[in-house]
Amino acid sequence: MRKIIFRHKRAVGDAMLFSSGIRDFKLLFPEILINVDTNFPEVFENNPYIDWSIKKEDPNVEYYEVGYPTIQTCNNGFIHFTFAFLLDMISQVDAKEKLPISLGEFCAAFCNGGDKNLGEDETAIEPFITWRQKYQGFCNNAFRQRPDVHLSKNEIDYNMIQDAYGIEKYWVVAPGGKSDATTKIWDWRKFQKVVDYYDGLLKFVIIGRDDHILEENLKGVINLINKTKIRDLFPLVYHAEGCVSGVSFLMHLAGAIKGKNGRSDKPCVAIYGGREPVSFTAYKSHQILHTNGALKCCDDGGCWQSRVIPMGNDPEKNKRLCHNTITVDGKTIQKCMDMITADDMIRAIEKYYDGNIYTYMKPKGDKSLNKLDIISANNIVNFDSNKNINKEINILASLSSKGGGEQSALKIAEILTKNGWKVNFYPWESVNDKYKTEEYSKINISEHSFKNGMIENMVEDLPLLFYANDQIWDFCNIDIAGKLVNKSSNIIIGINYCNGTLPKCTWLSKSNKVSAIIFQNQEKRDEFIKDSIGFNNTELISLFGAIDLDSCLEIPQRKREKGEPLVILKHGTPDFRKYTTEKSVNNGDKIHVWQKNIIFEQDIVFYERLLKDIKDVRFEFMEAHPELINKFKNDKHFKFYKFDEIPVKEFLSHGHVYLHRTSKMWRDQYPRSVAEALAAGLPILGEPRDGVKDRIVHGNTGFYCVDYDSFLYGIKILKRKENLRFAMGKEAKRWAKVNLNPSKWVDVIENIVNKNTIAQEEIVKEVKKTKKRRSKKTESSENNNE
């Protein structure tokens, strides 16, 4: 028995066509075991033709790198891309060892066994009779003009857009393209006209990657760019009514995915222009927008040029530039693509609805229903529109440690209570002894934790503030938190740590219970927007954590006397992630451009260099990482305190400048230490990322520092210009007092609860109007029937 591995490692669109070759080869030669070596194994998931146990290093395994050389003749040929891989596979495998098939039998297979006369009447002779019997109906599965993909039951059942957005009728659109073939990309500025035309009739979902070329951000679409993996697109396209794509992966996926409700094909509008010949890749159910034969540059098939204008990466592609460009609103456009208009696209989509396979979400001519109706009676649960806003709230948060997240959650409860709210505080699990003291006695901390009795004993139909640390993962599990969500009137989620699985938690989004998500900083909010699916009715807010800075605001600014060393402070947990140590120096996320391009050195090297380059400076830490302590414990320029050895207020009063530098393994969402330093009147030298970025006003309350040189510059200028340092410290104190006031949480929560109440009142009104309209329509219909 022969065992073969076929290798092909080009783009994902090619992998789709590779799958059709695998299918046809296995159907022709079922006795041969085959496997694939590919960049995109997800394309081949659930594939019944592949034996994944075959390994390249196994004895007697044949290994072939295959492709589609027939592309060289496709301008004037008749071979479709779905057949191209098979021909290369057969030619290579047969050359090594003869395959058990003749040219005649291969042709018979391609002909479904051939004509009846060859294998059934009295003139029929062998081998025609055998071929006829063997290959009758063979082409029902083989030689299909479609790539070969196989969806699991879970994928067939999972409708992301309906679950997350409540929308059934949508089209998937790939509006961008790769930089190596910009000639494939339509001028998508035109697509906004298409989106606007179909507003209220159907919805467009855009996909792709953020490194693809996309000139315009489209409005009125569901944006899933950079939010889906390859396999996520399979059910997305399966449940879509159609697709819009250039000659790319999405077009081939639409050609592969069968339609729902018994349809054999997935509609697609494919934008070809003149780059490629239609005959090589077009699928039978697609509307093709092309200019083959309309321009001299593509009058004999496609031009196959790569780019419209030269680009810096992969300069070899610049040798194949479009020969026929025009300028439209300052942008260089391929003439062939400019000839395809928004009206062409509108009409191509419209054909599927003018026919008898689809209907719009709403009657096309009904202007009164031009917008998507997102009001549903199912959203209303025992709401009384005459009821006054009840200032009672449930808060759920971890109280198991002494951390800043726990303290912030309790601070929010405290200030809500002072402002007339009744607060029912439920701990996630255990309660640290710190919160059992007199200091926290005014907060109603329930004896029932989330893990033990909260759901059974909670006050129902109240707003819930969930202040989340690493419990966010459990909260996003419907089996764990589903009952809690159902028992709450609406939910506000405060992100103290990570977004976790929340951005793609479609059941939470679909519940319409999440009124707002509050992030510690703008970067974390932007990260959520980039990753989220659904939550289109959820308010996303960036708000500083709730900590009490009064004691730090009381610290008087300290003037640096002449000849006195500049004292630079840092305090916090001596975690290897919060310090750049031997363990963390080369690890962690490289999110920002400067992180990706600047070498980040270990702390002991960093401080050694500062000592050499700056005189009269002293560093004080509470507490430092052991690596730093061991290195500088006998150095007079360093002072090391143990954690909480002295009050934070006293520690901060020693300093002139605060330096905040962590490894890339740590993403400080608030951070509390920087807020306290600002309140104490210390200019901050810190990295422009996460929470630190939002808390530095560059040049006013401190400096952004991305590398050694920028930290060195900041220290030198603040050391040399005392008046500047003092003025920046004064501004830091003022800024902290205004912007880091924890009472802002009361304003935000009351505003959210108010909006939710008003929204539910509007839903009640709209549902009543809808029922009234339906009643009138039913009455009118009955009268007409009479």
Beta strands, then each sheet from edge to edge (+ up, - down):
strand 1: 3-8
strand 2: 33-38
strand 3: 61-65
strand 4: 170-173
strand 5: 203-206
strand 6: 222-223
strand 7: 242-246
strand 8: 268-273
strand 9: 286-290
strand 10: 325-328
strand 11: 331-334
strand 12: 392-399
strand 13: 422-431
strand 14: 462-468
strand 15: 488-495
strand 16: 514-519
strand 17: 539-542
strand 18: 566-571
strand 19: 617-622
strand 20: 638-641
strand 21: 657-660
strand 22: 684-686
strand 23: 702-704
sheet 1: 2+ 1+ 3+
sheet 2: 6+ 5+ 4+ 7+ 8+ 9+
sheet 3: 10+ 11-
sheet 4: 13+ 12+ 14+ 15+ 16+ 17+
sheet 5: 20+ 19+ 18+ 21+ 22+ 23+
end
